[in-house]
Amino acid sequence: MNADPPGLDLARLSRYLEGEGLTHGPLRAEVIHGGKSNLTYVVRDQARTYVVRRPPLGHVLATAHDMGREYRVMTALRDTGVPVPVTYHLCQDPDVVGAPFYVMEYVEGGQPPVTPEIARDLIAVLATLHSIAPDNVGLGDFGRPDGFLERQVGRWKRQLDASRSREVPGIDDLYARLARAVPESGSPAIVHGDFKLGNTLIAGGRVRAVLDWEMSTLGDPLTDLALFLLYGEFATLDSGRNSGVVDSRELAGHYAAVSGRDLSRLGWYVGLACFKLAVIAEGIHFRYTKGLTVGDGFAEIGDQVAPLVARGLMEV
């Protein structure tokens, strides 16, 4: 048995999973995704490989909701056209590894540079997700679609107010424009919440799995589309290598053709995506200036805020 990775007691995990009939004998594990998102580990026994996911270190029992939410939505989507890992077990008992966790299938794949074919496949997967009737997969109570857009605007304004550390020209104007012109949403859908190349696994030029469902809910699907398109323009904000190889208008047209949804107000949604990413980037910049970030790549994040605001003001 190898040394325990941060946040995972392998001896306890081994006893527990063997008792559930999932593994046999000692386990080996390594962290494959960290940071402030939920922690992800590759876990192996003598015969099989699994993935275990748990909340970040230091989080309290309330994050059990996140684990249950991710597990529930991926389980519900198993037999749909949305590629997700097979889920095996959810443990809500924090005494096993110190927090709730779940076990799912290990899917081979990575995040290669985007080709036009991969970009269109990503859009097709997103349209497929948004075409699923929540009630048909047991997710009719998964969120509150009424007032979803208003809550999104308000939520990111509160985040902005909590992380102000410098003057950001235009960001309050962008908020005001968004708040004045909230569109009427179409039929609600299952929303991923952070759909981007970095949250998928690609193999053979196709999407093999959509991951990181911690922000999923029921809401307006065009928020997913706009955010995905914007990540293509601001590739440094995506942990994958989405280089904007395909024109956003072409991808939006492909989504409209597949989904049948009205994109006449897409500019507002792009503006909201700009506001959201600007607020997130500003928060990261604030933590970086205080020495509260760990690792590389944080120094340039603050430079993305002004272009994001400018891009949003062009749309709203």
Salt bridges, closest charged atoms under 4 A:
GLU18 OE2 - HIS24 ND1 3.33
GLU20 OE1 - HIS89 ND1 3.90
GLU30 OE2 - ARG44 NH1 3.24
GLU70 OE1 - ARG53 NE 2.85
GLU117 OE2 - ARG120 NH2 3.88
ASP121 OD2 - ARG206 NE 3.02
ASP141 OD1 - ARG72 NH2 2.49
ASP161 OD2 - LYS157 NZ 2.85
ASP161 OD1 - ARG164 NH2 3.04
ASP172 OD1 - ARG164 NH2 2.65
ASP173 OD2 - ARG177 NH2 3.09
ASP194 OD2 - LYS196 NZ 3.89
ASP212 OD1 - ARG53 NH2 2.95
GLU214 OE1 - ARG53 NH2 2.82
ASP224 OD2 - HIS130 NE2 3.01
GLU233 OE1 - ARG311 NE 2.78
ASP247 OD2 - ARG249 NE 3.13
GLU250 OE2 - ARG120 NH1 3.02
GLU282 OE1 - ARG166 NH2 2.85
GLU315 OE2 - ARG311 NH1 2.47
